[in-house]
């Protein structure tokens, strides 16, 4: 017989934190920006978990049940279940940074994208990394604002196509997460062609193997 109490203790509900501004202008947890500039502050466990949750949100945009023991094993955190387990601690750490909230002990509302690193966090980065950030910021300022939005929409659409999503689902997901309809349409068209090109190139490599 399954112990339903134990099952409930081992599962939490993950819901998306809808924020049109951050969802449109923020940074995907799987991006180079987060890996470079948020990782030293958040730590590797939180970044890995945010990436894992981002993958799940791509497939289940309305939220999902996270089996914490399974997720902990996938992230290399072991399978120990307790309030002080690494995965639970990471979820609480996200709350401390404002990237998640928790209306109850078994529900977490998590951001799908992260805002830019704040000035107080930049000051704590190693000097070479602060210099890298200055270079990145200079490059970003040289781009028109709409170009950054279009680039992020394309990247998100391409990831979804690589995961097997249909075109109408991808476009609906982009608009639902804050991208303007015209940007979403253009991103879907670009990403679909890029996806087909990648598949064709992969097929050629397989044929040569």
C-alpha positions, 0 to 999 in steps of 0.5 A: 500500500502506498503511504499517501502522507509520505507521497504528499511530503515528497511532492510540491506544486510549482506554479509560474510567476507571471510578470510581463516585464521580467518575462519579456526583458529578463533572462532565461535561467539557461542563458549565458547571462545567468550562468555568468552573472547570477551564478556567483550570487545564487550558487550552482544548486539554485541555478541548476534548479531554475534551469530544471524548472524552466525546462518543465515550464516549457512543457507545462506552462501552467505549472506542475507537481515536482517530485522532490526526491526525483528532482533532487536525484536528477540534479545530483543532490541525493534523494534525502527528504526533509525540510532541510534537504538541499532542494528545499533549501534552494527553493527557500533561497530563491524566496530570499532573492525574490525569485519565488514565493510560497503561499503554503509549505507545498506550493512555490510560485517561481519566476520563469526569467530572472531580472538583471543583476542589481548594483549591490550584487555587482559590487560583490562579483570578482573584479574581472567579472565586473569588467566582463559585465561592463563590456556586456552592458556596453554591447547591450546599450548599442542594440535597439531595445526591440532587438533584445526583445526579438532575440529573446523571443527567438531563443525561447521559440527555438528551445520549444521547437527543439523540445517538440512543441507545435507552432501554435503552442509556441506562439501562444506561449510567447504571447502568454509570457509577455512578448508582443504578438508581432514579435512572437509571430516573427520569432516563431517563423525564424525559430521554425526555419532554424529548427528545420535547418538543424534537423537537416544538418543532424540528418546529414551527419547521421547519414555519414556516420 
